[in-house]
Amino acid sequence: MEWIAAMQQAITYMEEHLLEEINYEDVAKQVHTSSYEFHRAFSFLTGMTANAYIRNRRLSLAARELVETDAKITDLAFKYGYETSESFTKAFTRFHGVAPKFARDESARLVLFNPIVIKLTVEGGKSMDYRIVQTEKKKFIALVRQFKNEIINDEANHDVADFWGEVNANQMLSPIWMLREDGKRDLYGLCSPTTEESDTFEYGIGIIVDEDTAEYDEEDLKKKGFRIWDVNPGTYVVFDCIGEDGDCITKTWSLFYKEFLPQMGYESSQETDYELYFDGGKGVFCELWIPIKKK
């Protein structure tokens, strides 16, 4: 999919249906992709979620109508998707910094939030290191949980980070940790592909199963909460994420959508993407493996 064109199409759809009951899942269907993939692509390209875009546009238009007409606050609340005038007032005040009843004052300063126009801008003098890898079928052993799609790129949400924290603090990987030799105990953060109908994704933390993995009892591991995660053969683009924390992963995903996809003749593939955390670090926070295919 041409992500730049698709995201602009999504914005056009949102603009045409701002006064209707829509969310990012409805918009994803219009560009024929899973809600997870759309949510991730849109948020990394624009710096906000589609739901936040819809909310901000409504509040911007509501302020304009409040100033330019004699419409009642209650009527505007319902028109712009709020069930009560109280919930509208709270959202309006948080966004504009002033309550609706004071918005008509000449001294009131309101926030203008215009429609986004997505453009591809190519800048010189920057490098983006990557490599393309053809992979065979892979198998992992992981602890797996489901998460809501809307947490992707939400700075206020720490569910996945908390999952890592819980796993590490409680040494939950101990049963599989010892299946690998010291120095080869790399960890993987596995992220599942999703369908258009799904509003959740799976994230797993675990190890790869290869020639360096000791024999194990699969049924015993399942009783302990682990799962076998198979990944089909495919083409991956691999990036080094360099930084002190997970922010470098977010930046790398942003570069993937903004720079790599528009210029390299590939599109995303519906397969597992994953982060590879090396035992010992190897000078990077992690490697990001993203499945791709030729257009």
Backbone as numpy.savetxt, mean C-alpha at the origin, in Angstrom:
# Nx Ny Nz CAx CAy CAz Cx Cy Cz
-0.69 -3.05 -16.94 -1.52 -1.85 -16.94 -0.66 -0.61 -16.94
-1.07 0.39 -17.73 -0.39 1.67 -17.73 -0.85 2.43 -16.49
-0.02 2.39 -15.45 -0.47 2.90 -14.17 -0.76 4.39 -14.17
0.04 5.16 -14.89 -0.20 6.59 -14.92 -1.58 6.89 -15.50
-1.88 6.28 -16.66 -3.18 6.49 -17.31 -4.31 5.92 -16.46
-4.08 4.76 -15.85 -5.11 4.13 -15.03 -5.44 4.97 -13.80
-4.41 5.54 -13.17 -4.67 6.36 -11.99 -5.39 7.66 -12.36
-5.07 8.21 -13.53 -5.80 9.40 -13.96 -7.25 9.05 -14.28
-7.46 7.88 -14.85 -8.82 7.41 -15.09 -9.57 7.25 -13.77
-8.88 6.75 -12.77 -9.50 6.58 -11.45 -9.89 7.93 -10.86
-9.02 8.91 -11.00 -9.32 10.25 -10.49 -10.53 10.84 -11.19
-10.59 10.66 -12.51 -11.74 11.15 -13.28 -13.03 10.52 -12.77
-12.97 9.22 -12.53 -14.16 8.54 -12.01 -14.56 9.09 -10.65
-13.59 9.29 -9.76 -13.90 9.83 -8.44 -14.52 11.22 -8.55
-13.98 12.05 -9.44 -14.51 13.40 -9.60 -15.95 13.38 -10.10
-16.26 12.43 -10.97 -17.61 12.34 -11.53 -18.61 11.75 -10.56
-18.12 11.13 -9.49 -19.02 10.47 -8.53 -18.78 10.91 -7.10
-18.25 12.11 -6.92 -17.91 12.59 -5.58 -19.11 12.64 -4.64
-20.28 12.92 -5.17 -21.45 13.06 -4.32 -22.21 11.75 -4.14
-21.61 10.66 -4.63 -22.21 9.35 -4.45 -21.45 8.58 -3.37
-22.02 7.49 -2.92 -21.38 6.68 -1.88 -20.35 5.75 -2.54
-19.10 6.22 -2.63 -18.05 5.42 -3.24 -16.84 5.34 -2.32
-16.00 4.35 -2.53 -14.72 4.24 -1.82 -13.70 3.66 -2.77
-12.50 3.40 -2.27 -11.41 2.96 -3.14 -11.71 1.62 -3.81
-12.53 0.77 -3.17 -12.85 -0.53 -3.76 -13.69 -0.34 -5.02
-14.63 0.62 -4.99 -15.45 0.91 -6.16 -14.58 1.45 -7.30
-13.63 2.30 -6.94 -12.76 2.89 -7.95 -11.85 1.83 -8.57
-11.36 0.89 -7.76 -10.49 -0.17 -8.26 -11.18 -0.97 -9.35
-12.47 -1.21 -9.19 -13.20 -1.98 -10.20 -13.24 -1.25 -11.54
-13.23 0.09 -11.48 -13.28 0.87 -12.72 -11.99 0.78 -13.52
-10.89 0.48 -12.86 -9.61 0.32 -13.58 -9.19 -1.14 -13.62
-10.13 -2.03 -13.28 -9.98 -3.47 -13.46 -8.74 -4.04 -12.78
-8.62 -3.73 -11.51 -7.53 -4.30 -10.73 -8.04 -4.61 -9.33
-7.25 -5.34 -8.56 -7.67 -5.66 -7.20 -7.64 -4.38 -6.36
-8.48 -4.36 -5.34 -8.52 -3.18 -4.48 -7.18 -2.97 -3.79
-6.49 -4.07 -3.48 -5.18 -3.97 -2.83 -4.17 -3.31 -3.75
-4.07 -3.81 -5.00 -3.09 -3.27 -5.94 -3.39 -1.82 -6.28
-4.68 -1.51 -6.45 -5.05 -0.12 -6.73 -4.70 0.78 -5.56
-5.06 0.34 -4.37 -4.80 1.14 -3.18 -3.30 1.42 -3.04
-2.50 0.39 -3.27 -1.06 0.54 -3.13 -0.50 1.47 -4.21
-0.92 1.26 -5.47 -0.40 2.09 -6.56 -0.82 3.54 -6.40
-2.09 3.77 -6.08 -2.58 5.14 -5.96 -1.88 5.88 -4.83
-1.74 5.22 -3.70 -1.15 5.89 -2.54 0.33 6.20 -2.75
1.05 5.30 -3.44 2.47 5.56 -3.69 2.67 6.62 -4.77
1.75 6.71 -5.72 1.87 7.71 -6.77 1.48 9.10 -6.30
0.46 9.18 -5.44 -0.07 10.48 -5.05 0.30 10.92 -3.64
0.75 9.98 -2.81 1.08 10.32 -1.43 -0.12 10.31 -0.50
-1.26 9.84 -0.99 -2.46 9.73 -0.14 -3.30 8.57 -0.65
-4.20 8.09 0.19 -5.09 7.02 -0.24 -6.23 7.60 -1.06
-6.90 6.74 -1.82 -8.05 7.18 -2.62 -9.17 7.67 -1.71
-9.37 7.01 -0.58 -10.40 7.45 0.35 -10.10 8.84 0.90
-8.82 9.12 1.18 -8.44 10.45 1.65 -8.66 11.48 0.55
-8.38 11.10 -0.69 -8.59 12.02 -1.81 -10.07 12.39 -1.91
-10.94 11.39 -1.86 -12.38 11.63 -1.93 -12.83 12.53 -0.79
-12.36 12.23 0.41 -12.74 13.02 1.59 -12.27 14.47 1.46
-11.02 14.66 1.05 -10.47 16.02 0.93 -11.18 16.83 -0.14
-11.50 16.19 -1.26 -12.20 16.90 -2.32 -13.61 17.31 -1.87
-14.29 16.43 -1.17 -15.63 16.76 -0.69 -15.60 17.93 0.28
-14.63 17.90 1.20 -14.56 18.98 2.19 -14.16 20.30 1.55
-13.34 20.25 0.51 -12.97 21.46 -0.21 -14.17 22.05 -0.94
-14.94 21.18 -1.61 -16.13 21.64 -2.32 -17.21 22.13 -1.36
-17.31 21.46 -0.21 -18.30 21.87 0.79 -18.00 23.27 1.30
-16.74 23.58 1.52 -16.36 24.91 1.99 -16.69 25.97 0.95
-16.41 25.67 -0.29 -16.72 26.62 -1.36 -18.22 26.89 -1.43
-19.02 25.84 -1.35 -20.47 26.01 -1.40 -20.99 26.74 -0.17
-20.37 26.49 0.96 -20.77 27.17 2.19 -20.55 28.67 2.08
-19.43 29.06 1.48 -19.09 30.47 1.34 -19.91 31.16 0.26
-20.16 30.46 -0.83 -20.79 31.09 -2.00 -22.31 31.01 -2.00
-22.90 30.23 -1.10 -24.35 30.10 -1.06 -24.84 30.27 0.38
-26.15 30.23 0.53 -26.73 30.29 1.87 -27.21 28.92 2.33
-26.58 27.88 1.79 -26.95 26.51 2.13 -26.77 26.25 3.62
-27.64 25.43 4.19 -27.56 25.09 5.60 -26.46 24.05 5.82
-25.81 24.13 6.96 -24.74 23.19 7.30 -25.26 21.75 7.29
-26.47 21.55 7.82 -27.05 20.20 7.85 -27.23 19.64 6.45
-27.70 20.49 5.51 -27.90 20.04 4.14 -26.57 19.69 3.47
-25.55 20.50 3.74 -24.23 20.23 3.15 -23.63 18.95 3.71
-23.88 18.71 4.99 -23.36 17.49 5.61 -23.87 16.26 4.88
-25.18 16.22 4.62 -25.76 15.07 3.93 -25.30 15.02 2.47
-25.22 16.17 1.83 -24.82 16.21 0.43 -23.42 15.65 0.22
-22.52 15.94 1.17 -21.13 15.53 1.00 -20.78 14.26 1.78
-21.80 13.46 2.07 -21.55 12.10 2.53 -21.46 11.88 4.02
-21.93 12.83 4.83 -21.87 12.67 6.28 -23.25 12.38 6.84
-23.33 11.45 7.78 -24.62 11.03 8.31 -25.22 12.06 9.26
-24.36 12.84 9.91 -24.85 13.86 10.84 -24.08 15.16 10.64
-24.69 16.25 11.07 -24.00 17.55 10.98 -22.81 17.57 11.94
-22.90 16.79 13.05 -21.80 16.74 14.01 -20.55 16.11 13.39
-20.73 14.99 12.67 -19.58 14.33 12.05 -19.00 15.20 10.94
-19.86 15.91 10.22 -19.40 16.84 9.18 -18.60 17.99 9.80
-19.12 18.54 10.88 -18.44 19.65 11.55 -17.07 19.23 12.04
-16.96 18.04 12.61 -15.69 17.54 13.11 -14.68 17.38 11.97
-15.11 16.77 10.86 -14.21 16.56 9.72 -13.84 17.89 9.07
-14.81 18.78 8.94 -14.59 20.09 8.32 -13.57 20.89 9.13
-13.74 20.88 10.44 -12.85 21.65 11.32 -11.44 21.09 11.29
-11.32 19.77 11.27 -10.01 19.14 11.22 -9.29 19.46 9.91
-10.04 19.53 8.82 -9.45 19.77 7.50 -9.13 21.25 7.27
-10.06 22.12 7.61 -9.91 23.55 7.31 -9.34 24.37 8.46
-9.40 23.81 9.67 -8.90 24.56 10.81 -9.90 25.57 11.35
-11.11 25.51 10.85 -12.18 26.41 11.30 -13.50 25.66 11.19
-14.41 25.90 12.11 -15.70 25.22 12.10 -16.59 25.78 10.99
-17.52 24.97 10.45 -18.38 25.44 9.36 -19.14 26.72 9.69
-19.57 26.88 10.93 -20.37 28.06 11.27 -19.57 29.35 11.20
-18.25 29.23 11.19 -17.39 30.42 11.08 -16.79 30.58 9.68
-17.09 29.65 8.77 -16.45 29.65 7.45 -16.85 30.86 6.62
-18.01 31.43 6.89 -18.48 32.58 6.10 -17.88 33.90 6.58
-17.18 33.85 7.71 -16.53 35.08 8.19 -15.44 35.50 7.21
-15.30 36.78 7.00 -14.30 37.27 6.05 -12.87 36.91 6.47
-12.67 36.74 7.75 -11.32 36.43 8.24 -10.99 34.93 8.17
-11.99 34.11 7.84 -11.78 32.66 7.81 -10.88 32.25 6.65
-9.88 31.42 6.94 -9.00 30.89 5.91 -9.34 29.42 5.68
-9.70 29.11 4.46 -10.13 27.76 4.13 -9.11 27.09 3.21
-9.12 25.76 3.24 -8.16 24.97 2.46 -8.76 24.64 1.09
-8.03 24.96 0.04 -8.45 24.60 -1.31 -7.71 23.33 -1.72
-8.46 22.30 -2.06 -7.88 21.03 -2.47 -8.39 20.71 -3.87
-7.58 20.98 -4.88 -7.98 20.81 -6.27 -7.81 19.37 -6.73
-8.46 18.99 -7.84 -8.28 17.64 -8.40 -6.81 17.40 -8.76
-6.36 16.19 -8.52 -4.99 15.81 -8.86 -4.90 15.51 -10.35
-3.83 15.94 -10.95 -3.51 15.57 -12.32 -2.16 14.85 -12.26
-2.14 13.58 -12.62 -0.92 12.79 -12.55 -0.15 12.92 -13.86
1.09 13.34 -13.76 1.95 13.49 -14.92 3.27 12.77 -14.66
3.83 12.22 -15.70 5.13 11.59 -15.60 6.21 12.64 -15.85
7.04 12.86 -14.86 8.14 13.81 -14.99 9.46 13.05 -14.91
10.27 13.20 -15.94 11.56 12.52 -15.96 12.63 13.52 -15.58
13.39 13.22 -14.54 14.45 14.10 -14.08 15.80 13.44 -14.29
16.79 14.23 -14.66 18.12 13.69 -14.86 18.92 13.70 -13.58
20.09 13.05 -13.64 21.02 13.11 -12.51 20.70 12.19 -11.37
19.73 11.27 -11.56 19.39 10.33 -10.49 19.53 8.92 -11.02
19.98 8.03 -10.16 20.11 6.63 -10.56 19.15 5.78 -9.75
18.71 4.70 -10.36 17.81 3.76 -9.70 18.34 2.36 -10.00
19.07 1.80 -9.06 19.69 0.50 -9.27 18.66 -0.62 -9.13
18.71 -1.56 -10.04 17.79 -2.69 -9.99 18.42 -3.85 -10.75
17.83 -5.01 -10.57 18.20 -6.15 -11.41 16.94 -6.96 -11.69
16.91 -7.60 -12.85 15.78 -8.44 -13.24 16.19 -9.90 -13.04
15.36 -10.65 -12.33 15.69 -12.04 -11.99 14.56 -12.96 -12.43
14.93 -14.03 -13.13 13.98 -15.09 -13.47 14.06 -16.15 -12.37
12.97 -16.39 -11.70 12.99 -17.30 -10.56 12.31 -18.63 -10.87
12.78 -19.66 -10.20 12.11 -20.95 -10.22 11.03 -20.95 -9.13
10.30 -22.03 -9.05 9.29 -22.14 -8.00 9.98 -22.07 -6.64
9.40 -21.31 -5.72 9.97 -21.16 -4.38 8.98 -21.64 -3.32
9.53 -22.11 -2.22 8.69 -22.54 -1.10 9.21 -21.90 0.18
8.27 -21.42 1.00 8.61 -20.78 2.27 7.80 -21.42 3.40
8.33 -21.29 4.60 7.57 -21.64 5.81 7.37 -20.34 6.56
6.12 -20.01 6.88 5.87 -18.68 7.45 4.71 -18.67 8.44
4.76 -17.70 9.32 3.61 -17.32 10.13 2.84 -16.28 9.31
1.54 -16.47 9.16 0.77 -15.65 8.23 -0.43 -15.02 8.92
-0.68 -13.74 8.59 -1.87 -13.04 9.09 -2.51 -12.24 7.97
-3.79 -11.95 8.15 -4.51 -11.12 7.19 -4.58 -9.68 7.68
-4.51 -8.76 6.73 -4.60 -7.34 7.03 -5.53 -6.65 6.04
-6.13 -5.57 6.47 -7.00 -4.78 5.60 -6.17 -4.04 4.56
-6.68 -3.97 3.34 -5.96 -3.28 2.26 -5.65 -1.83 2.60
-6.57 -1.16 3.32 -6.40 0.27 3.54 -5.23 0.65 4.44
-4.58 -0.34 5.07 -3.44 0.02 5.91 -2.18 0.30 5.09
-2.19 -0.09 3.79 -1.01 0.11 2.95 -0.71 1.60 2.83
0.53 1.95 3.14 1.03 3.33 3.04 0.28 4.29 3.95
-0.34 3.76 5.00 -0.98 4.61 6.00 0.02 4.84 7.12
0.53 6.07 7.20 1.59 6.37 8.17 1.14 6.17 9.61
-0.17 6.27 9.84 -0.68 6.13 11.20 -0.89 4.67 11.60
-0.78 3.77 10.63 -1.02 2.36 10.92 0.30 1.60 11.04
0.39 0.75 12.07 1.62 0.00 12.31 1.35 -1.50 12.47
0.26 -1.98 11.85 -0.15 -3.37 12.06 0.93 -4.37 11.62
1.50 -4.17 10.44 2.52 -5.11 9.96 3.78 -4.99 10.81
4.17 -3.76 11.14 5.34 -3.56 12.00 5.12 -4.19 13.37
3.89 -4.08 13.89 3.56 -4.69 15.18 3.62 -6.22 15.08
3.23 -6.74 13.93 3.32 -8.19 13.71 4.77 -8.64 13.81
5.67 -7.92 13.15 7.10 -8.22 13.25 7.58 -8.11 14.70
7.12 -7.06 15.39 7.54 -6.86 16.78 7.09 -8.00 17.67
5.86 -8.45 17.48 5.33 -9.57 18.27 6.11 -10.85 17.99
6.37 -11.11 16.72 7.10 -12.32 16.34 8.50 -12.33 16.95
9.18 -11.20 16.88 10.55 -11.12 17.41 10.57 -11.17 18.94
9.66 -10.41 19.57 9.64 -10.34 21.03 9.34 -11.69 21.67
8.47 -12.46 21.03 8.06 -13.75 21.59 8.80 -14.93 20.98
9.83 -14.62 20.16 10.64 -15.67 19.53 9.77 -16.73 18.85
8.76 -16.25 18.13 7.79 -17.15 17.52 8.35 -17.93 16.33
9.51 -17.50 15.82 10.12 -18.20 14.69 11.09 -19.30 15.12
11.22 -19.50 16.40 12.19 -20.49 16.91 12.06 -21.86 16.26
10.84 -22.39 16.06 10.73 -23.73 15.46 11.32 -23.84 14.06
11.36 -22.73 13.31 11.93 -22.79 11.96 13.31 -22.13 11.89
13.61 -21.32 12.87 14.90 -20.62 12.90 16.05 -21.62 12.87
15.91 -22.71 13.62 16.99 -23.68 13.74 17.09 -24.62 12.53
16.16 -24.47 11.59 16.25 -25.26 10.36 17.32 -24.73 9.42
17.81 -23.53 9.73 18.83 -22.89 8.90 20.13 -22.74 9.69
21.26 -22.83 8.98 22.55 -22.66 9.64 22.81 -21.19 9.95
23.64 -20.96 10.94 24.04 -19.61 11.28 24.68 -18.95 10.06
24.25 -17.72 9.74 24.75 -17.03 8.56 23.85 -17.19 7.36
22.92 -18.15 7.43 21.98 -18.38 6.33 20.53 -18.25 6.81
20.36 -17.56 7.94 19.03 -17.43 8.52 18.34 -16.14 8.04
18.28 -16.01 6.72 17.59 -14.87 6.14 16.09 -14.99 6.44
15.45 -13.83 6.64 14.01 -13.81 6.86 13.32 -13.13 5.69
12.09 -13.56 5.45 11.31 -13.01 4.35 9.99 -12.44 4.87
9.62 -11.28 4.33 8.30 -10.71 4.57 7.50 -10.90 3.29
6.56 -11.83 3.31 5.82 -12.23 2.11 4.47 -11.54 2.05
4.13 -11.02 0.87 2.87 -10.30 0.70 2.09 -10.92 -0.46
0.88 -11.34 -0.18 0.10 -12.09 -1.17 -0.49 -11.18 -2.24
-0.71 -11.72 -3.45 -1.51 -11.00 -4.44 -2.97 -11.12 -4.03
-3.82 -10.26 -4.55 -5.24 -10.32 -4.20 -6.10 -10.26 -5.45
-7.36 -10.62 -5.28 -8.32 -10.54 -6.38 -9.08 -9.22 -6.29
-9.83 -8.90 -7.35 -10.59 -7.65 -7.36 -11.60 -7.61 -6.23
-12.10 -8.78 -5.82 -13.16 -8.82 -4.81 -12.63 -8.75 -3.38
-11.33 -8.98 -3.18 -10.79 -9.09 -1.83 -10.50 -7.71 -1.23
-10.84 -7.53 0.04 -10.51 -6.29 0.73 -9.40 -6.50 1.76
-8.75 -7.68 1.70 -7.65 -7.98 2.61 -6.49 -8.60 1.84
-5.33 -8.60 2.46 -4.17 -9.29 1.91 -3.51 -10.07 3.03
-2.70 -11.06 2.65 -1.98 -11.86 3.64 -0.53 -11.42 3.67
0.02 -11.39 4.87 1.43 -11.07 5.05 2.04 -12.16 5.93
3.15 -12.71 5.45 3.80 -13.77 6.21 5.25 -13.45 6.54
5.73 -13.97 7.64 7.12 -13.82 8.06 7.71 -15.21 8.20
8.80 -15.46 7.48 9.34 -16.81 7.56 10.66 -16.99 6.84
10.94 -18.25 6.51 12.21 -18.63 5.89 11.94 -19.32 4.56
12.96 -19.37 3.72 12.84 -20.10 2.46 13.20 -21.56 2.69
12.61 -22.42 1.88 12.95 -23.85 1.92 13.79 -24.15 0.69
15.06 -24.49 0.91 15.96 -24.84 -0.18 16.95 -25.90 0.29
18.04 -26.05 -0.45 19.01 -27.10 -0.10 19.70 -26.86 1.23
19.63 -25.63 1.74 20.25 -25.32 3.02 19.28 -25.41 4.20
18.07 -25.85 3.92 17.07 -26.00 4.97 17.02 -27.44 5.45
17.10 -27.63 6.75 17.08 -28.98 7.31 15.70 -29.62 7.13
15.64 -30.92 7.23 14.37 -31.63 7.12 13.44 -31.21 8.26
12.16 -31.23 7.98 11.18 -30.79 8.98 9.90 -31.60 8.85
9.12 -31.59 9.90 7.82 -32.26 9.93 6.75 -31.22 9.63
6.20 -31.26 8.43 5.24 -30.24 8.01 4.01 -30.20 8.91
3.50 -31.34 9.27 2.30 -31.39 10.11 2.57 -30.79 11.49
3.76 -31.07 12.01 4.13 -30.51 13.32 4.21 -28.98 13.26
4.78 -28.48 12.17 4.88 -27.03 12.02 3.50 -26.39 11.87
2.60 -27.06 11.17 1.25 -26.54 11.02 0.54 -26.44 12.38
0.79 -27.43 13.24 0.20 -27.40 14.58 0.71 -26.21 15.39
1.92 -25.76 15.05 2.52 -24.63 15.76 2.18 -23.29 15.10
1.31 -23.33 14.10 0.84 -22.09 13.50 1.51 -21.68 12.21
2.43 -22.52 11.70 3.14 -22.18 10.47 2.38 -22.68 9.25
2.73 -22.11 8.11 2.09 -22.49 6.86 3.13 -22.57 5.75
2.92 -23.50 4.83 3.75 -23.56 3.64 3.22 -22.53 2.64
4.11 -21.69 2.13 3.73 -20.63 1.18 4.50 -20.89 -0.10
3.79 -21.29 -1.15 4.41 -21.57 -2.44 4.34 -20.35 -3.35
5.41 -20.10 -4.09 5.47 -19.00 -5.04 5.83 -19.56 -6.40
5.05 -19.23 -7.41 5.25 -19.76 -8.75 6.49 -19.15 -9.41
7.04 -19.83 -10.41 8.15 -19.25 -11.17 7.71 -17.93 -11.80
8.65 -17.03 -11.98 8.28 -15.75 -12.57 9.45 -14.82 -12.75
9.12 -13.60 -13.16 10.11 -12.55 -13.36 9.97 -11.53 -12.23
11.08 -11.17 -11.62 11.07 -10.21 -10.52 12.06 -9.08 -10.81
11.67 -7.87 -10.40 12.63 -6.78 -10.34 13.03 -6.65 -8.88
14.33 -6.52 -8.64 14.86 -6.52 -7.28 15.55 -5.19 -7.01
15.17 -4.56 -5.90 15.76 -3.28 -5.49 16.40 -3.44 -4.11
17.51 -2.75 -3.89 18.08 -2.63 -2.55 17.36 -1.49 -1.82
16.85 -1.78 -0.64 16.24 -0.74 0.20 17.29 -0.33 1.24
17.78 0.87 1.09 18.87 1.35 1.94 18.35 2.41 2.89
18.46 2.15 4.18 17.97 3.09 5.18 18.02 2.46 6.56
17.50 3.19 7.53 17.54 2.73 8.91 16.26 2.01 9.33
15.18 2.22 8.59 13.91 1.61 8.98 13.06 1.36 7.74
11.80 0.98 7.99 10.90 0.61 6.90 10.53 1.73 5.95
10.88 2.97 6.28 10.58 4.08 5.37 11.25 3.88 4.02
12.40 3.22 4.01 13.10 3.01 2.73 12.33 2.06 1.82
11.52 1.17 2.41 10.69 0.28 1.60 9.59 1.08 0.92
8.97 1.98 1.68 7.93 2.85 1.13 8.48 3.69 -0.02
9.66 4.24 0.15 10.28 5.06 -0.91 10.57 4.23 -2.15
10.99 2.99 -1.94 11.31 2.12 -3.08 10.04 1.76 -3.85
8.96 1.46 -3.14 7.69 1.20 -3.82 7.25 2.42 -4.63
7.43 3.61 -4.08 7.07 4.83 -4.79 7.86 4.97 -6.08
9.17 4.70 -6.02 10.01 4.76 -7.21 9.59 3.71 -8.24
9.18 2.55 -7.76 8.73 1.49 -8.65 7.56 1.96 -9.51
6.58 2.61 -8.88 5.40 3.06 -9.62 5.66 4.33 -10.42
6.47 5.22 -9.88 6.67 6.51 -10.53 7.73 6.49 -11.63
8.74 5.64 -11.47 9.85 5.68 -12.41 10.06 4.37 -13.18
10.04 3.25 -12.48 10.34 1.99 -13.15 9.24 1.58 -14.12
8.00 1.46 -13.65 6.92 0.98 -14.51 6.68 1.87 -15.73
6.63 3.20 -15.56 6.32 4.03 -16.73 7.37 3.97 -17.84
8.60 3.60 -17.50 9.68 3.72 -18.48 10.28 2.40 -18.94
9.99 1.30 -18.27 10.74 0.07 -18.53 9.98 -0.99 -19.33
8.72 -0.74 -19.68 7.98 -1.69 -20.50 7.45 -2.90 -19.76
7.33 -2.80 -18.44 6.78 -3.87 -17.62 5.49 -3.41 -16.94
4.77 -4.37 -16.40 3.64 -4.10 -15.53 3.67 -5.07 -14.36
2.91 -4.76 -13.33 2.89 -5.63 -12.16 2.28 -6.98 -12.50
2.76 -8.01 -11.82 2.24 -9.36 -12.00 1.55 -9.80 -10.72
0.48 -10.55 -10.87 -0.29 -11.00 -9.71 0.37 -12.22 -9.08
1.44 -11.97 -8.35 2.16 -13.02 -7.65 2.70 -12.43 -6.35
3.21 -13.27 -5.49 3.75 -12.82 -4.20 4.90 -11.84 -4.39
4.85 -10.70 -3.70 6.04 -9.86 -3.60 6.61 -10.06 -2.20
7.89 -9.79 -2.03 8.46 -10.04 -0.71 9.69 -9.19 -0.44
9.92 -9.02 0.86 11.14 -8.36 1.35 12.08 -9.45 1.84
13.36 -9.31 1.52 14.37 -10.27 1.96 15.31 -9.57 2.94
15.30 -10.03 4.19 16.14 -9.48 5.25 17.30 -10.44 5.50
18.50 -10.01 5.14 19.66 -10.89 5.20 20.14 -11.10 6.64
20.52 -12.32 6.91 21.17 -12.63 8.19 22.53 -11.94 8.19
22.68 -10.91 9.00 23.93 -10.14 9.01 23.81 -8.79 8.32
22.72 -8.57 7.60 22.46 -7.26 7.02 22.97 -7.04 5.61
24.23 -7.33 5.33 24.84 -7.13 4.01 24.73 -5.69 3.51
24.68 -4.74 4.42 24.74 -3.34 4.04 23.44 -2.72 3.56
22.34 -3.47 3.58 21.05 -2.92 3.17 20.01 -3.24 4.24
18.95 -2.45 4.26 17.86 -2.75 5.19 17.17 -4.05 4.76
16.92 -4.15 3.45 16.38 -5.38 2.89 16.44 -5.29 1.37
16.14 -6.38 0.70 15.90 -6.37 -0.74 14.40 -6.46 -0.96
13.90 -5.70 -1.93 12.48 -5.75 -2.26 12.33 -6.47 -3.61
11.60 -7.58 -3.60 11.38 -8.39 -4.80 9.93 -8.18 -5.26
9.77 -7.60 -6.45 8.44 -7.28 -6.97 8.19 -8.06 -8.26
7.09 -8.81 -8.33 6.81 -9.59 -9.55 6.34 -8.68 -10.69
6.88 -8.91 -11.87 6.55 -8.11 -13.04 6.38 -8.99 -14.26
5.82 -8.43 -15.31 5.74 -9.12 -16.60 5.79 -8.09 -17.71
6.23 -8.53 -18.89 6.29 -7.66 -20.04 4.90 -7.26 -20.47
4.74 -6.01 -20.92 3.44 -5.56 -21.41 3.09 -6.29 -22.70
